[in-house]
């Protein structure tokens, strides 16, 4: 399945905004286009295979209805923080704050006490910072 254009025929160059409405997810693009896709089509997507040679961060499932697995890969040992923020920049969860060995790791994000919306997971390790957006749709 693929994204369907809601108001443009061009492929989206960038997607800075996501919105879940009913059973669909809408993606707003930098150029003003809007794309949509049924959320049910997205729940069956498996998390990507992670490479141990680069810092990587992923969330599964995304969108989520309550609990997500946030996977991250560290190429080398180091101090790691993994935090989740709401759209106002308030930290809603500190999932990891420790020195971690290289390799693949998983942290559980329990969003059962949070409202539906878009959240940002931020991974900081060895001077690098990665962010992903996660959608909570209850």
ROBASE-278504 format. One record per residue (C-alpha): residue number from 0; residue in three letters; x, z, y. Coordinates in nm, 3 decimals. Example, Ala and Ser with C-alpha at 12.3 -4.5 7.8 and 13.67 -1.06 7.14 Angstrom:
+-----+---------+---------+---------+---------+
| num | residuo |      px |      pz |      py |
+-----+---------+---------+---------+---------+
|   0 |     ALA |   1.230 |   0.780 |  -0.450 |
|   1 |     SER |   1.367 |   0.714 |  -0.106 |
+-----+---------+---------+---------+---------+
//
This chain:
+-----+---------+---------+---------+---------+
| num | residuo |      px |      pz |      py |
+-----+---------+---------+---------+---------+
|   0 |     UNK |   0.000 |   0.000 |   0.000 |
|   1 |     UNK |   0.115 |  -0.055 |   0.356 |
|   2 |     UNK |   0.032 |   0.036 |   0.711 |
|   3 |     UNK |  -0.249 |  -0.161 |   0.876 |
|   4 |     UNK |  -0.253 |  -0.256 |   1.241 |
|   5 |     UNK |  -0.518 |  -0.079 |   1.447 |
|   6 |     UNK |  -0.456 |  -0.270 |   1.772 |
|   7 |     UNK |  -0.147 |  -0.492 |   1.743 |
|   8 |     UNK |   0.003 |  -0.750 |   1.507 |
|   9 |     UNK |   0.366 |  -0.648 |   1.565 |
|  10 |     UNK |   0.569 |  -0.431 |   1.330 |
|  11 |     UNK |   0.617 |  -0.086 |   1.489 |
|  12 |     UNK |   0.971 |  -0.049 |   1.634 |
|  13 |     UNK |   0.947 |   0.328 |   1.672 |
|  14 |     UNK |   0.686 |   0.591 |   1.590 |
|  15 |     UNK |   0.707 |   0.891 |   1.825 |
|  16 |     UNK |   0.351 |   1.015 |   1.760 |
|  17 |     UNK |   0.152 |   1.083 |   1.445 |
|  18 |     UNK |  -0.208 |   1.201 |   1.426 |
|  19 |     UNK |  -0.420 |   1.287 |   1.124 |
|  20 |     UNK |  -0.792 |   1.219 |   1.172 |
|  21 |     UNK |  -1.028 |   1.268 |   0.882 |
|  22 |     UNK |  -0.878 |   1.088 |   0.584 |
|  23 |     UNK |  -0.644 |   0.861 |   0.785 |
|  24 |     UNK |  -0.309 |   0.905 |   0.958 |
|  25 |     UNK |  -0.241 |   0.715 |   1.281 |
|  26 |     UNK |   0.106 |   0.625 |   1.411 |
|  27 |     UNK |   0.151 |   0.551 |   1.781 |
|  28 |     UNK |   0.444 |   0.322 |   1.861 |
|  29 |     UNK |   0.669 |   0.304 |   2.166 |
|  30 |     UNK |   0.520 |  -0.035 |   2.256 |
|  31 |     UNK |   0.165 |   0.104 |   2.264 |
|  32 |     UNK |   0.063 |  -0.017 |   1.919 |
|  33 |     UNK |  -0.136 |   0.199 |   1.681 |
|  34 |     UNK |  -0.107 |   0.176 |   1.303 |
|  35 |     UNK |  -0.311 |   0.361 |   1.042 |
|  36 |     UNK |  -0.304 |   0.435 |   0.672 |
|  37 |     UNK |  -0.521 |   0.649 |   0.441 |
|  38 |     UNK |  -0.354 |   0.984 |   0.377 |
|  39 |     UNK |  -0.448 |   0.968 |   0.009 |
|  40 |     UNK |  -0.217 |   0.668 |  -0.033 |
|  41 |     UNK |   0.076 |   0.872 |   0.094 |
|  42 |     UNK |   0.046 |   1.182 |  -0.124 |
|  43 |     UNK |   0.180 |   1.007 |  -0.435 |
|  44 |     UNK |   0.513 |   0.911 |  -0.281 |
|  45 |     UNK |   0.805 |   1.081 |  -0.456 |
|  46 |     UNK |   1.085 |   1.236 |  -0.252 |
|  47 |     UNK |   1.379 |   0.999 |  -0.207 |
|  48 |     UNK |   1.698 |   1.041 |  -0.407 |
|  49 |     UNK |   1.951 |   1.218 |  -0.190 |
|  50 |     UNK |   2.315 |   1.120 |  -0.158 |
|  51 |     UNK |   2.572 |   1.400 |  -0.166 |
|  52 |     UNK |   2.805 |   1.208 |   0.070 |
|  53 |     UNK |   2.596 |   1.259 |   0.386 |
|  54 |     UNK |   2.381 |   1.529 |   0.540 |
|  55 |     UNK |   2.018 |   1.444 |   0.458 |
|  56 |     UNK |   1.676 |   1.604 |   0.512 |
|  57 |     UNK |   1.334 |   1.519 |   0.362 |
|  58 |     UNK |   0.991 |   1.679 |   0.313 |
|  59 |     UNK |   0.750 |   1.627 |   0.024 |
|  60 |     UNK |   0.459 |   1.585 |   0.030 |
|  61 |     UNK |   0.421 |   1.461 |   0.383 |
|  62 |     UNK |   0.145 |   1.490 |   0.493 |
|  63 |     UNK |   0.087 |   1.827 |   0.332 |
|  64 |     UNK |  -0.222 |   2.044 |   0.293 |
|  65 |     UNK |  -0.032 |   2.373 |   0.287 |
|  66 |     UNK |   0.299 |   2.394 |   0.101 |
|  67 |     UNK |   0.590 |   2.149 |   0.123 |
|  68 |     UNK |   0.927 |   2.123 |  -0.041 |
|  69 |     UNK |   1.197 |   2.048 |   0.214 |
|  70 |     UNK |   1.500 |   1.900 |   0.044 |
|  71 |     UNK |   1.840 |   1.870 |   0.202 |
|  72 |     UNK |   2.182 |   1.754 |   0.090 |
|  73 |     UNK |   2.510 |   1.895 |   0.216 |
|  74 |     UNK |   2.829 |   1.690 |   0.178 |
|  75 |     UNK |   3.043 |   2.003 |   0.223 |
|  76 |     UNK |   3.013 |   2.382 |   0.228 |
|  77 |     UNK |   2.903 |   2.529 |   0.558 |
|  78 |     UNK |   2.675 |   2.748 |   0.764 |
|  79 |     UNK |   2.321 |   2.609 |   0.744 |
|  80 |     UNK |   2.005 |   2.680 |   0.937 |
|  81 |     UNK |   1.673 |   2.520 |   0.846 |
|  82 |     UNK |   1.393 |   2.601 |   1.088 |
|  83 |     UNK |   1.041 |   2.470 |   1.148 |
|  84 |     UNK |   0.894 |   2.435 |   1.499 |
|  85 |     UNK |   0.549 |   2.354 |   1.634 |
|  86 |     UNK |   0.492 |   2.086 |   1.900 |
|  87 |     UNK |   0.543 |   2.344 |   2.178 |
|  88 |     UNK |   0.893 |   2.419 |   2.046 |
|  89 |     UNK |   0.803 |   2.761 |   1.904 |
|  90 |     UNK |   0.980 |   2.848 |   1.580 |
|  91 |     UNK |   0.717 |   2.907 |   1.311 |
|  92 |     UNK |   0.956 |   2.953 |   1.016 |
|  93 |     UNK |   1.323 |   3.023 |   0.942 |
|  94 |     UNK |   1.375 |   2.887 |   0.592 |
|  95 |     UNK |   1.755 |   2.901 |   0.561 |
|  96 |     UNK |   2.020 |   3.089 |   0.756 |
|  97 |     UNK |   2.322 |   3.119 |   0.528 |
|  98 |     UNK |   2.648 |   2.966 |   0.414 |
|  99 |     UNK |   2.555 |   2.705 |   0.153 |
| 100 |     UNK |   2.757 |   2.517 |  -0.108 |
| 101 |     UNK |   2.764 |   2.133 |  -0.108 |
| 102 |     UNK |   2.496 |   1.945 |  -0.303 |
| 103 |     UNK |   2.118 |   1.911 |  -0.317 |
| 104 |     UNK |   1.902 |   2.207 |  -0.211 |
| 105 |     UNK |   1.530 |   2.278 |  -0.173 |
| 106 |     UNK |   1.343 |   2.519 |   0.054 |
| 107 |     UNK |   0.973 |   2.596 |   0.025 |
| 108 |     UNK |   0.770 |   2.574 |   0.348 |
| 109 |     UNK |   0.443 |   2.766 |   0.317 |
| 110 |     UNK |   0.222 |   2.656 |   0.607 |
| 111 |     UNK |  -0.094 |   2.827 |   0.480 |
| 112 |     UNK |  -0.113 |   3.045 |   0.793 |
| 113 |     UNK |  -0.065 |   2.756 |   1.037 |
| 114 |     UNK |  -0.309 |   2.517 |   1.201 |
| 115 |     UNK |  -0.327 |   2.148 |   1.119 |
| 116 |     UNK |  -0.086 |   1.942 |   1.324 |
| 117 |     UNK |   0.264 |   1.802 |   1.350 |
| 118 |     UNK |   0.566 |   2.025 |   1.291 |
| 119 |     UNK |   0.939 |   1.957 |   1.315 |
| 120 |     UNK |   1.191 |   2.073 |   1.056 |
| 121 |     UNK |   1.543 |   2.107 |   1.200 |
| 122 |     UNK |   1.850 |   2.124 |   0.977 |
| 123 |     UNK |   2.178 |   2.227 |   1.140 |
| 124 |     UNK |   2.500 |   2.224 |   0.938 |
| 125 |     UNK |   2.868 |   2.178 |   1.017 |
| 126 |     UNK |   2.805 |   2.058 |   1.372 |
| 127 |     UNK |   2.535 |   1.808 |   1.271 |
| 128 |     UNK |   2.163 |   1.832 |   1.341 |
| 129 |     UNK |   1.884 |   1.644 |   1.164 |
| 130 |     UNK |   1.511 |   1.656 |   1.239 |
| 131 |     UNK |   1.204 |   1.535 |   1.054 |
| 132 |     UNK |   0.838 |   1.548 |   1.145 |
| 133 |     UNK |   0.592 |   1.694 |   0.901 |
| 134 |     UNK |   0.215 |   1.664 |   0.913 |
| 135 |     UNK |  -0.006 |   1.953 |   0.809 |
| 136 |     UNK |  -0.363 |   1.841 |   0.739 |
| 137 |     UNK |  -0.591 |   2.119 |   0.614 |
+-----+---------+---------+---------+---------+
//
